[in-house]
């Protein structure tokens, strides 16, 4: 019986050794429209979604307008706060969508540069500078909205926001005075 178990284990081990080497994490991505962006990334950029770009603000006590609107009744927003937050969200979203569209286009150009085998150090450097600037601007659009949002809420609302979002140790930004 022991020899049969040993033989089966050896056969299983040997069959694993003869299998193809494991695929790289990039396997399958070569068929993407833009190799460096997943379809989900493209849709998020084109839709002005946050994609975690404002975590530095969100997790340090600067609420985001989209989530403030989702929690409006639980935060007991005044009509003025709701109106200002909605306007802030729409402004941020429009800016993020416009910049996201430009970023996706530049990423597409980068992919095309390599696909056409036309990459040179000069072309690459110029395109990367554009992409880097756009990435910073997209992130900035989201972070700036968090900075503006905290000025709309009271300190009690900011604390309640953190609680509702599950952030136990989040504090209001230092030196911040809340407007009503």
C-alpha positions as CSV (number, residue, x, y, z in Angstrom):
1,X,0.0,0.0,0.0
2,X,2.8,2.4,0.9
3,X,4.6,1.7,-2.3
4,X,1.4,2.4,-4.3
5,X,1.0,5.8,-2.5
6,X,4.7,6.6,-3.1
7,X,4.3,5.7,-6.8
8,X,1.2,7.9,-7.2
9,X,3.0,10.8,-5.5
10,X,6.0,10.4,-7.7
11,X,3.8,10.3,-10.8
12,X,2.0,13.5,-9.8
13,X,5.4,15.2,-9.1
14,X,6.8,14.1,-12.4
15,X,3.8,15.3,-14.4
16,X,4.2,18.7,-12.7
17,X,7.8,18.8,-13.7
18,X,7.0,18.1,-17.3
19,X,4.3,20.7,-17.5
20,X,5.0,24.0,-19.3
21,X,6.7,26.7,-17.3
22,X,4.4,29.1,-15.5
23,X,3.2,32.0,-17.5
24,X,4.4,35.5,-16.7
25,X,2.0,37.9,-15.1
26,X,1.8,39.7,-18.5
27,X,0.6,36.6,-20.4
28,X,-2.6,37.5,-22.2
29,X,-2.1,41.3,-21.9
30,X,-0.4,41.4,-25.3
31,X,-3.9,41.4,-26.9
32,X,-4.9,44.6,-25.1
33,X,-5.8,47.7,-27.2
34,X,-3.4,49.7,-25.0
35,X,-0.9,47.3,-23.5
36,X,-0.1,49.3,-20.4
37,X,-3.7,49.9,-19.4
38,X,-6.3,47.3,-18.6
39,X,-9.8,47.8,-20.1
40,X,-11.0,48.7,-16.6
41,X,-8.2,51.3,-16.3
42,X,-9.2,52.9,-19.6
43,X,-12.9,53.0,-18.6
44,X,-12.0,54.5,-15.2
45,X,-9.9,57.3,-16.7
46,X,-12.5,58.0,-19.4
47,X,-15.2,58.1,-16.7
48,X,-13.3,60.4,-14.3
49,X,-13.2,57.7,-11.6
50,X,-11.0,58.1,-8.5
51,X,-9.0,54.8,-8.9
52,X,-7.5,55.4,-5.4
53,X,-5.6,58.4,-6.7
54,X,-6.7,60.5,-3.7
55,X,-5.9,58.0,-0.9
56,X,-3.4,60.5,0.6
57,X,-6.3,62.9,1.2
58,X,-9.0,60.4,1.9
59,X,-7.1,58.5,4.5
60,X,-5.8,61.6,6.2
61,X,-9.1,63.3,7.0
62,X,-10.0,65.0,3.7
63,X,-13.4,63.6,2.5
64,X,-14.1,63.1,-1.2
65,X,-17.2,64.8,-2.8
66,X,-18.5,61.6,-4.4
67,X,-18.6,59.8,-1.0
68,X,-19.9,62.9,0.8
69,X,-22.8,62.9,-1.7
70,X,-23.4,59.2,-1.1
71,X,-23.5,59.8,2.7
72,X,-25.3,63.2,2.5
73,X,-28.3,62.3,4.7
74,X,-26.2,60.4,7.3
75,X,-23.8,63.5,7.4
76,X,-26.9,65.7,7.7
77,X,-25.7,68.1,5.0
78,X,-27.5,71.4,4.7
79,X,-29.0,72.3,1.3
80,X,-26.1,74.7,0.8
81,X,-23.5,72.0,1.6
82,X,-25.2,69.6,-0.7
83,X,-25.3,72.1,-3.6
84,X,-21.7,73.1,-3.1
85,X,-20.6,69.5,-2.9
86,X,-22.5,68.6,-6.0
87,X,-20.9,71.5,-7.9
88,X,-17.5,70.5,-6.6
89,X,-18.0,66.9,-7.7
90,X,-19.2,67.9,-11.2
91,X,-16.3,70.2,-11.6
92,X,-13.8,67.5,-10.5
93,X,-15.4,64.9,-12.7
94,X,-15.4,67.1,-15.8
95,X,-11.7,67.9,-15.3
96,X,-10.8,64.3,-14.5
97,X,-12.7,63.1,-17.6
98,X,-11.0,65.6,-19.9
99,X,-7.5,64.8,-18.5
100,X,-8.2,61.1,-18.5
101,X,-9.2,61.2,-22.1
102,X,-5.9,62.9,-22.9
103,X,-3.9,60.4,-20.8
104,X,-5.5,57.4,-22.5
105,X,-4.7,59.0,-25.9
106,X,-1.0,59.5,-24.9
107,X,-0.8,55.9,-23.6
108,X,-2.2,54.8,-26.9
109,X,0.5,56.8,-28.7
110,X,3.1,55.1,-26.5
111,X,1.8,51.7,-27.3
112,X,1.8,52.7,-31.0
113,X,5.3,54.0,-30.8
114,X,6.5,50.5,-29.7
115,X,4.1,48.5,-31.9
116,X,5.4,50.3,-34.9
117,X,9.0,49.8,-33.8
118,X,9.5,53.6,-34.1
119,X,10.7,54.1,-30.5
120,X,13.8,56.3,-30.1
121,X,15.2,57.8,-26.9
122,X,14.0,61.3,-28.0
123,X,10.5,60.2,-28.9
124,X,10.1,58.1,-25.8
125,X,11.4,60.9,-23.5
126,X,8.9,63.4,-25.0
127,X,6.0,61.1,-24.8
128,X,6.8,60.0,-21.2
129,X,7.0,63.7,-20.2
130,X,3.5,64.3,-21.5
131,X,2.2,61.1,-19.8
132,X,3.8,62.0,-16.5
133,X,2.3,65.5,-16.6
134,X,-1.2,64.1,-17.4
135,X,-0.9,61.5,-14.7
136,X,-0.1,64.3,-12.2
137,X,-2.9,66.4,-13.4
138,X,-5.5,63.6,-13.2
139,X,-4.4,62.8,-9.6
140,X,-4.4,66.6,-8.8
141,X,-8.0,66.9,-10.0
142,X,-9.0,64.3,-7.4
143,X,-6.8,65.6,-4.6
144,X,-7.8,69.2,-5.1
145,X,-11.5,68.2,-4.8
146,X,-10.8,66.6,-1.4
147,X,-9.0,69.8,-0.2
148,X,-12.0,71.9,-1.4
149,X,-14.5,69.4,0.2
150,X,-13.1,69.6,3.7
151,X,-13.8,73.4,3.6
152,X,-17.5,72.7,3.0
153,X,-18.0,70.4,5.9
154,X,-18.0,71.0,9.7
155,X,-15.4,69.3,11.8
156,X,-18.2,67.1,13.2
157,X,-19.3,66.1,9.7
158,X,-15.7,65.3,8.8
159,X,-15.3,63.1,11.8
160,X,-18.6,61.4,11.1
161,X,-17.5,60.8,7.5
162,X,-14.4,59.1,8.7
163,X,-16.5,56.9,11.0
164,X,-19.0,56.0,8.3
165,X,-16.2,55.1,5.9
166,X,-14.6,52.9,8.6
167,X,-11.5,55.0,9.2
168,X,-10.8,54.6,12.9
169,X,-7.7,56.8,13.3
170,X,-8.5,59.6,10.8
171,X,-8.3,63.1,12.2
172,X,-9.4,66.4,10.7
173,X,-6.6,68.3,8.8
174,X,-4.4,70.4,11.1
175,X,-5.2,74.1,11.2
176,X,-8.4,73.7,9.3
177,X,-11.3,75.9,10.0
178,X,-14.6,74.6,8.7
179,X,-17.2,76.8,7.0
180,X,-20.9,76.3,7.3
